[in-house]
Amino acid sequence: NERTAQVARRIASGTRWRTRICFATACGPTVAEALSGLRAEGAERFVVAPWFLAPGLLTDRVAAAAEATALATVLAQTIGAHPRLVDVVLDRYDSALRDAERPVVLSA
């Protein structure tokens, strides 16, 4: 969630865009809540950028929620087979290995 917040801040940085983070899962805020909040702030056009690798249940939920708002909304495609995806996966793998090699200190 924190990485998503960082990306949202980077997208908005240097623009007049407003961003809201939302989720297609049980935790909130929902897509509808995020779009409603942006609309309350005066936004008239929306881009929903799902952060998923491939289409499926969650992207279907995002699309349905965006459509249900009846606002001018563009739904971006999933990440898919982006050439940099392998770099991200390998970076996360290397990071997990480094974390696993660190000694764990427990205190009471």
The 8 nearest C-alpha neighbors of each residue, nearest first, counted from 0:
[[1, 3, 2, 4, 20, 5, 22, 21],
 [0, 2, 4, 3, 5, 6, 7, 20],
 [3, 1, 5, 4, 0, 6, 7, 8],
 [2, 4, 0, 6, 1, 5, 7, 20],
 [3, 5, 1, 7, 2, 6, 8, 0],
 [6, 4, 2, 8, 3, 7, 1, 9],
 [5, 7, 9, 3, 8, 4, 10, 2],
 [8, 6, 4, 10, 5, 9, 18, 3],
 [7, 9, 5, 11, 6, 10, 12, 4],
 [10, 8, 6, 12, 7, 11, 5, 13],
 [11, 9, 7, 8, 12, 6, 16, 14],
 [10, 12, 16, 8, 14, 9, 17, 13],
 [13, 11, 9, 14, 10, 8, 16, 15],
 [12, 14, 11, 15, 10, 9, 16, 8],
 [15, 13, 16, 11, 12, 10, 17, 9],
 [14, 16, 17, 11, 13, 12, 18, 10],
 [17, 15, 11, 14, 18, 10, 12, 13],
 [16, 18, 11, 15, 19, 37, 42, 14],
 [19, 17, 7, 16, 11, 20, 8, 37],
 [18, 20, 33, 21, 17, 7, 37, 34],
 [19, 21, 18, 4, 33, 22, 7, 3],
 [22, 20, 28, 29, 30, 33, 27, 19],
 [21, 23, 29, 24, 27, 28, 30, 26],
 [24, 22, 57, 61, 60, 29, 30, 25],
 [25, 23, 22, 26, 57, 27, 29, 60],
 [24, 26, 27, 23, 22, 29, 28, 21],
 [27, 25, 24, 22, 28, 29, 23, 21],
 [28, 26, 29, 22, 21, 25, 24, 23],
 [27, 29, 21, 32, 22, 33, 26, 30],
 [28, 30, 27, 32, 21, 22, 31, 33],
 [29, 31, 33, 21, 32, 64, 34, 22],
 [30, 32, 34, 29, 33, 64, 35, 68],
 [33, 31, 35, 29, 30, 34, 28, 36],
 [32, 34, 36, 30, 35, 31, 19, 21],
 [33, 35, 37, 31, 36, 32, 38, 30],
 [36, 34, 38, 32, 37, 33, 31, 39],
 [37, 35, 39, 33, 38, 34, 32, 40],
 [38, 36, 40, 34, 39, 35, 42, 33],
 [37, 39, 42, 35, 41, 40, 36, 34],
 [38, 40, 36, 37, 41, 35, 42, 34],
 [41, 39, 37, 38, 42, 36, 35, 17],
 [40, 42, 38, 39, 43, 37, 36, 44],
 [43, 41, 38, 37, 44, 40, 39, 45],
 [42, 44, 38, 41, 45, 71, 70, 37],
 [45, 43, 71, 42, 72, 46, 70, 73],
 [46, 44, 72, 71, 73, 47, 43, 42],
 [47, 45, 73, 72, 74, 48, 75, 44],
 [46, 48, 74, 75, 73, 49, 45, 72],
 [49, 47, 75, 74, 46, 50, 76, 77],
 [50, 48, 51, 47, 77, 75, 58, 76],
 [49, 51, 48, 77, 78, 52, 3, 76],
 [52, 50, 77, 53, 49, 78, 54, 58],
 [51, 53, 78, 79, 77, 50, 54, 80],
 [54, 52, 79, 77, 51, 55, 78, 58],
 [55, 53, 58, 77, 52, 56, 51, 59],
 [54, 56, 58, 57, 59, 53, 60, 51],
 [55, 57, 59, 58, 60, 54, 61, 23],
 [56, 58, 60, 59, 55, 23, 61, 24],
 [57, 59, 61, 60, 55, 54, 56, 62],
 [58, 60, 56, 62, 57, 61, 55, 63],
 [61, 59, 57, 63, 58, 62, 64, 23],
 [60, 62, 58, 64, 59, 63, 23, 65],
 [61, 63, 59, 65, 60, 64, 66, 58],
 [64, 62, 66, 60, 65, 61, 67, 59],
 [63, 65, 67, 61, 66, 62, 31, 30],
 [66, 64, 62, 63, 67, 68, 61, 72],
 [65, 67, 63, 64, 68, 69, 62, 72],
 [68, 66, 64, 69, 65, 63, 31, 70],
 [67, 69, 70, 66, 65, 64, 31, 34],
 [70, 68, 67, 66, 71, 65, 72, 64],
 [71, 69, 68, 72, 44, 43, 66, 45],
 [72, 70, 44, 45, 69, 43, 73, 46],
 [71, 73, 45, 70, 46, 44, 74, 65],
 [74, 72, 46, 47, 45, 75, 71, 44],
 [73, 75, 47, 46, 48, 72, 76, 62],
 [76, 74, 48, 47, 73, 77, 49, 46],
 [75, 77, 78, 74, 49, 48, 79, 54],
 [76, 78, 51, 79, 53, 52, 49, 54],
 [79, 77, 52, 51, 81, 76, 80, 53],
 [80, 78, 52, 53, 77, 81, 51, 76],
 [79, 81, 82, 78, 84, 52, 83, 53],
 [80, 82, 84, 83, 79, 78, 85, 52],
 [81, 83, 84, 80, 85, 86, 79, 87],
 [84, 82, 86, 85, 81, 87, 80, 88],
 [83, 85, 87, 86, 81, 82, 88, 80],
 [84, 86, 88, 87, 83, 89, 82, 81],
 [87, 85, 83, 89, 84, 88, 90, 82],
 [86, 88, 90, 84, 85, 89, 91, 83],
 [87, 89, 85, 91, 90, 86, 92, 84],
 [90, 88, 92, 86, 91, 87, 93, 85],
 [91, 89, 87, 93, 92, 88, 86, 94],
 [90, 92, 94, 88, 89, 93, 95, 87],
 [91, 93, 89, 95, 94, 90, 88, 96],
 [94, 92, 96, 90, 95, 91, 89, 97],
 [93, 95, 91, 97, 92, 96, 90, 98],
 [94, 96, 98, 92, 97, 93, 99, 91],
 [95, 97, 99, 93, 98, 94, 92, 100],
 [98, 96, 94, 100, 99, 95, 93, 101],
 [99, 97, 95, 96, 101, 100, 94, 102],
 [98, 100, 96, 97, 101, 95, 102, 94],
 [99, 101, 97, 98, 96, 102, 95, 103],
 [102, 100, 98, 99, 103, 97, 96, 104],
 [103, 101, 104, 100, 99, 98, 105, 97],
 [102, 104, 101, 105, 99, 100, 98, 106],
 [105, 103, 102, 106, 101, 107, 100, 99],
 [106, 104, 103, 107, 102, 101, 99, 98],
 [107, 105, 104, 103, 102, 101, 99, 98],
 [106, 105, 104, 103, 102, 101, 99, 98]]
